[in-house]
């Protein structure tokens, strides 16, 4: 199976924007050390600081499954009901590269 891209998006509850960002940032370093993690980058919407997404590249579906089972991700997920308005959206994608590899592939 090819590498996979995961996009996770979440909207903070009013007044919880900084807390959500801090909690999400806390899993970045341990995630970078996971086997199968190729990229993991958190983004904040310019027009809405309470809307965050992570864009992730993983070597396999198994690596993604292992990531979601780690203690650091489970700790973040346990805080979701208090921090997030609605359910976060998690989508897994396969790349459809086009053009030069330096621009047509994440």
N, C-alpha and C positions, 0 to 999 in steps of 0.2 A: 504494500500500500504506500502511496506517496506521502510526503510530508503534509501535515494538515494545519490550517489556520483556525484559531478559535477567537471569536469576538464575543466579549461579555460586556453588556451595558447595564447600567443601573442609575436611577435617579434618586438622589438623597431626599429624605424627608426634610421639610423646612426646618432650618436651624441645626441640621445634622450634617451639613456639607463638609465641614472641616473634619469632623469625626469619621465620616465614611472615607474620605481621602486618606487620613492617617491610618485607619485600619487596613485599607487596601494596599497602601504603600508598604506596610509591615510584612506582607507576604512576598514582596518582589525579590529580596535577596535570597531567601531560602528557595524560591522557585527557580531562580537562575542556576542554582546548584543541583537541581534535579536532573536525573538521567532523562534524555529525550527532549529537554527544553532547549530550543534553538533560539528563541526570542520571546521576551515577555515585556511589554511596554504599556504603561498606564497613561491614559490621555484624559484631559479635562476639556469640556466644551468651552470655547471662547465666549459664547453668548449665554452660557448657563453653567456657572461653576459647580452646580450640584449634579450635573450629568457627567458621568465618568464611563469610559470604556477601556478595556484592555484588549490589545491586539497581540496574539500569541502565535508562535510557530512551534509545532511539535513534530518529533520524528515519527510518531505512530499514534494510533488510537489507544493502544495500551499505555503509552506514556501519559496521555491525557487522563485516562481513567485513574492511573496511579496518582497523578497530580491532585485530582479532586478528592482522593482518599487521604492525602497527607494531613497531619495534625494542624499545620498552619492554615491550610485552606478550610478545613473543618471549623477551626476557630473563627475565621472570618464569616463563614456561612452561618454560624450560630448567632452572629450579631446582625445579620441581614434584616430580620423582622423589626428590630429597633431603629435601624439606620436608613432603610430603603423604602421608598414609596412604591408599592406594588412589587411584583416579582422581577428579579433581574432576568435579562434575556441572555441565553447562552446559545451560540450558533457555531457549528463546526463546518468548515469549508475546505474543499480541495482547490488548489490553485489551477488556473487556466492561463499559464504564462503566454505572453505575446510580446514580441519585439525584443530589443536588447536585454540581456539578462540583468544588467545593472539597473534597468528601469522597469522591466516587465515582470519582476519577481520580488517579493518581499524577503 
